[in-house]
Amino acid sequence: MSKRISIHGQWSSRLMFILAATGAAVGLGNIWKFPYLTGENGGGAFVLVYLLCIGLITIPIMMAEVLIGRRGRQSPVNSLQTLAIEAGASTQWRLLGWAGMLAGLVILSYYSVIAGWILAYLMRMVTGVFVRVTAEGASSIFTQLVTDPERLLAWHTIFMVMTIKVVSRGIRNGLEKVVKILVPMLFFLLLVLVVHAARYGDLDQAVDYLFHSDFSKLTPAAVWTAMGHAFFTLSLGMGAMVAYGSYLPNGVSIAKASIVVAVLDTLVALLAGLAVFPVVFANNLAAGDGPGLVFQTLPIAFGQMPGGVFFGSLFFLLLVFAAWTSAIALIEPLVAWLVENREIERIRASIWTGIVAWLLGVVTILSFSNWSFSFNFIGVPKRHGLFDVLDILTSSIILPLGGLFMALFVGWVMVRESVEDELGGLPGVGFKLWYFVIRYVVPAAMVLVFLQVIGVL
């Protein structure tokens, strides 16, 4: 295995890597985005395709990204450049690292704004604002929040400061200390909410909705959405797993750790559906309701049920934890690059990176109230703000393409002996199967789905 040593340190154990990578993977994509995407795309059929994407495409790519990180022991840009030189290939492969890091920065900019909404809703839920709220009242509360730039700016700033504070303290004193508390708490809160939903909600209808497959509603666009979401929720294509992999101790099996992280991440997404949909159906509310499912539909449901203030507060606290652990992973790759290439202290690198993401977030905030426009994406004319544009550009285009090129880099550019060395925990047949998948199956599947989406096939 590589004898390189990361100047940033490394995880203290395999468990710490799994907790950190799970924290990076488990975010708003699982708890906020997955339920409403499932609702918009027909329920069980979408879930099935999503699970297939996780198993056949994103787990192999996650292994590839972690492998790149551990072999290079540097930020995504520098690791790709180092490994390209090692393979006698062009150093321009470092641009793939830049694309991922910048995508992560852009995602963090609007992610922080959405996390600000969640902080605001947590305070409102705790103070009983949503008790017996009507549909009109919930809609009014949401509209007042997202069209108030000053209030959004305040919450956005608070969340960004929370993120910078953790990252600035480094691997052992910052990231590890936070994830070993927040990730177990996240799972505990989610299980409490599932039990509550099963007791007071319509669990049977929720299970049927999540797992009954209606393939008549499964369009090529829905398949691409499932694939894009699989990348988004596992934090692939944005440099996070490369950065976290660079801190992974040599003795840890990349294959086993990646599978555990993917399973835990998928489990959270499915449990989130079982926590959300029983409550929605029990109150005769719409399941496929876009982002409003969390910020308008669920507050109505929590406002009507026994113990709604308490369990509603737990739900939004869960979202805060999920957003926080993911935001840390989004900012880490660029911070690592600044420390390596500009030789500045981590605290300064964290602050400067956070300020850039914060400024981009300000533009997103303004788009909710002043700047919006219509454009056509995959055949659907719709009115969009900058948030929608950035979300589509990153999760539906940049992340899948980044993952595709990561697969091509590992499968076709890196020295095979180096790849095999890093995946030493895989038996011979297992490595050959994974290597075939990363070289042929992943690229072919992604290109075919993309050609279907744009209407070529």
N, C-alpha and C positions, 0 to 999 in steps of 0.2 A: 504494500500500500504506500501511498504518497508519504514522504518524510517531511513535507512542507508543514509549517506551523503558522497558524493564524495569529496575527499581532493583536487581535481583539479578544483572544482567549477561547475557551470552548465550554460546552455544556458539561456539567459535573457528572452526568450519567445519561444512560439511554432513556430513562424515565423523563428526565428534564427535557430532552429533545422532543420526546413524544408529546409532553404537555405543551411545550412552546409551539411545535408545529401544529398541534391540534388547536391551540389558541389562535394561531394565524389562520387556520382553515375555517374554524367555527366563527362565524361572524353574522352580520346582518343578512348575508346571502342565505344562510340556513334558516334563520328564525323569522326574518322579515320578508325576504324576497322569494324563498322557495314556496311557502304556502300560497302567495298570490299568483306566482307563475303556474303552479299546479292548477289553481282555479281558472286561470285564463286559458289554459291549454288542454282542458278536458279530463283532469284527474289522473286516474290510474295509468292510462297509456303514457302520459308524460312521465310519471314516476318510473315506469318500466324502462323507458328509453334513457332517462337520467341515470338509472342504476347500471344499465349496459355501458353507457359512456364512462362512468366511474371505473367499472371493472376492466373494460377492454382498452380504454384510451388514457384516462387521466392517471390511473395508478402507475402504468408503465412510464408515463412522462414525469410523474412526481419522482419516481426512482431515478430517472435520468437527471433531473434538476438537482436533487440531493447529491448524486454522484459527481456532477460537475463542481458543486460547491466543495465537497470534501477533497476532491482531487486537486483543485486549485487553491483552496484555503485562503481565498480573497473575496472581495466584492464580486458581483456577477460580471461586471465589465472586465476586471483584471483576471478573473478566473478563466473566462472564455478566451481572452487574449493569450494567456499563459499556455492553456491546453491546445490552442490552435498552433502556436509555435512548436510545442512538443510534437504535434502531428505533422509538422511541415506544411501547414495550411495558411491561408491568408489571415492576417491579424484583424481584418475587417469584420470577422465574426464577433469582435467586441461590440459592434453596433447592435447586435441582438441583446446584449446586456443592457445597453443604453435604452433601447426601446422598452424593455421590461421595467427598468427602474423609473423611467419617465411615466410609463403607464401607471405604475404604482403610486407615483406622486400625484398624478391627476385623479386617480381613484380616491386617494386620501383626501384631496381637496373637497370633493363633494360628499365623500363618506363622513367627513367631520361635520358637515352641515346637517346631514341626516341624523348623525349621532346627537347633534345639538337639539334637533326636534325631540329625540327620545329623552334627553335630560329634561327638557321643558315638560314633556308629558308625564314623566316620573313625578315631578313636583306637583303637577295638577292632579294626578291620580292619588297621591298621598294626601292631598288636602281636600279630597272629596268633590272636586269640581264636576266629575262625570256621574255622580249619583243621580239616577233617574233621568239622565240626559236624553233628549229626543234626537232623532236623526238630523233635524234642522239645527239643533243646538250643537251637536258634535261637528257637523259640517262648518258651522260658523266659527267654532273654536279653532279648527284646523286652518281655515282660511285666514283668520285674524293672525295666527302665528306665522304662516309662510309668507304673508304679504307685509310683515313688519320687519324691515331690514335691520333696524337697531336691535330688536330683541333677538333675531336670529344671529346677528353678529356677536352678541354677548355669549350665547350658548356655544356657538362655533369656537369662539376664543377659549372658553373654559375647557372644552374637550381637547383642543389642540395643545393647551398647556399641560393637561393630564398626560397626553401622549409624549410630549417632549421630555417631561420630567422623568418618565420611566427609561426612555431610550438613552438619555444623557448619562445615566448611571452605569451603563455597560451591561455585559452579559450576566455575570454572577450577581451583581448588586442591584441590577435593574430588571432585566427581562425575566430571569429565573425567579426572583422573589415575587414578582407580580403573577406570573402564570401558575406557579404552584399553589397559589391561593384562589385566583379567579377561575381557572379551568374546572377544578373540582366543585367550586361553588356554582358554576354555570350548570353543570350536570345535575347537581342537587336541586337547584331551583326548577330546572326543566322537568325533572321527575315529579316534583311536588305539583307543578301545574298540570301535568298529564293525569295524575291521580285525581286532582280536583275536577278536570274536564270530564273524566270518566264518570265521576259521581254526579255532577250537576249538568253535564251536557249530553248530547246525542252521539255517543261513541259509535254505535252501530252504523249510523249514516256516515260518520266521518271515515270509518274503516272502509266502507263500501266505496266512498268517494275517492279515497287515496289508492285503493288497490284493485278496484274494478276497472278493467281496461276497455275503453271505447276507441278503437283504432280509426273509426271514421272521422274523429276530430284531430287525428295526428297528421299534420301537414309537414312538408319539408322545413318550413320556417320554425315550426314547433320543435323539430328534431335539432335544428341548429341552435335554437334557444336552450334546449336541454344540454347540448354540448358546451355552449358558451357558459352556462351556469355552472356546469361541472368544473370548468377551469376557474371561474370566479370564486366558487365556494372553497376550492382547495388551494387558492392563492397561487395558481400556476401561471406562468407566462409573465410574471411581474417581478421576478428576481428574489422574491421572499424566500422560497424554498432553497434557492442556490445559496443565499446568505446564511440561512439557518443550517444548511448542510455543511458550510465551511467551518462551523463550530462543532461538528459531530465527531466524537472520539473515534479513532481508527477501529477499535474492536467491535463496534456496533454494526449489526446487519442492516444495510440500507433497505433491503427488500422487506424484511419483517417489520421494521419501524414504519416504512411507508404504508404498508398494508394496514397496520394498526391505526395510523392517523386517518387514512381514508375511511376505514370502517367506523371509527368514532365520529368523524365528520358526517358521514351518511346517516348514522344513527341519530345524531342531533337533528338533521333535517327532517327525518321521518317522525321523530318524537315531537318536533315543533308542529308538524301537521296534526298530530294527535292531540296536542295541547290547544291548538287554535280552532280547528274545524268543528269539534263537538260543541264548543261554546257558540260558534257562529250558527250552526244548524239548530241548536236548541232555542235560539232566539229568532229563528226564521229570517236570518240575514243573508246577504249575497256572499257566496264564497269567492267568486271570481271578480274581485273588486279592486284590482291593482294595488298600489301603495296605500290606498284608502282603507284596505282591509285592516291594517294595523292602527292607523291614525284616526279612522272614523268609525269603522264597523265594530272593532273589538271594544273601544271605549263604551259604546252603547251597550254591548253585551255585559261587560263588567259592571256597568252602572245599574243593571237590572237584577243581577244575581246575588244570592246570599254571600256575604264576605267579599263582595266585588272590589271594594277599596283595597283590601289586603292583597288579594290574588292579582288584581290589576297592577298594583305596585310591584309585586314580585315579578310579573311579566316584563315590565319596563326596566326593572333593575337587571333582569336577565339580558335584555337587549343592550344595556349599557356595558355590561361585562363583555359580551360578545364583540361589540364594536371596538372596545378598548384594546382587547388582545389582538384583533386584526389590524388596527391602526398602527400598533407597535411594529408589526411585521412589514407593513407597507413603507414605513419611513426608514427602517433599518438598512436596506441595501444602499441607498444614497448616502446615508450617514457613514457607512463603512467605507465607501469610495472616497469621500472627502477626507477621512482620517488617513487613508492610505496614500492618496495622491496629492493632497494639499498640506499634509502634515500639520493638521490643526487638532486641537483637543476635541474629544468626543462631545463635550457639552456645547462647544461653539458650533460644531457640525450639526448637532441636533437642533439648536436654536435657528440656525440659518435655513436648514431644510424645512423646519416647521413654519418659519415665516413665509417662505415661498408657497407652501401648501395652503397656508392661511390666506394669502393674497388671492390665490386662485379660487379659494372657497368664497371670498367676498364677491367675485364675479358670478358664481353660482347663486348666491343669495339674491343678488340684484335680478337675476333672470326669472325668479319666481314672481316678482312684482312688476317689473318694467320691460324685460326683454324676453319675448317669446315669438316664435314664428312657426310656419308650417313647412314640412318637407316630407318626401315620400321615401320610406324605407321598407324594403322587401314587399313592395306593392301596396302598402297601407298608408294613405295620406293621413296625417295626424298633426295636431298642434303640439309643438314641443318647446320646452325651454332649454337652456344650456345644460341643465341636469340630465335631461333625456338624451341630448346629443352626446355628452360625455359618457353616459352609461352605455349607450349603444356602441360608440366608438371603441371603448375599452373592453367591455365584457363580451361583445358579439364579434369584434374584429381583431383588436390588437392581442388580447390574451390567447384566443385559439391559434392565431398565426404565430405568436411567440412560442407557444407549446409545440406547434408543428416544426418550427425551425430548431427548437431544442432537441426534438427527436431526431431530426436529420443530422444535427451536429454530433450527437452521441453515436448514432447508428452508422454514419457514413464518413465522419471527419476524424473523430478521436481514434487514437491507437487502440485496437481491439484488446490488446494485452492490458492496457491501463483500465479499460472498462471492466474487463473480467477480474482484474485485481481488486477493484473497489467493490465489486459484487461477489466477493469471495464466499459470502454466506449462502449463495445459491448453489444447489447441486448442479452437475453438468447438464442434465436435461432441462432443468429450470432456467439456467442461463441461456441455453440455446433457444428455448421457447420465447423468453423475454426479448432476446436480441432480434429474433425474427419479427416479433410484434412491433418493436420500436423502429425497425428498418422498413418494414413493408406494410403491416396492417394499419398502424396509426396514421402514417401519411396518406395511404390510399383511402381509408375511411373518411378522414377529414376533408380531403379534396372532393370526394364523391358527394358528400353532404353539401359542401359549399356550392358545387356546380348545380345541384338540385335547387338550392335556395335562389340562386340568381337566374334560374330558368334555362340553363344550358342543357340539362338532362331532363 
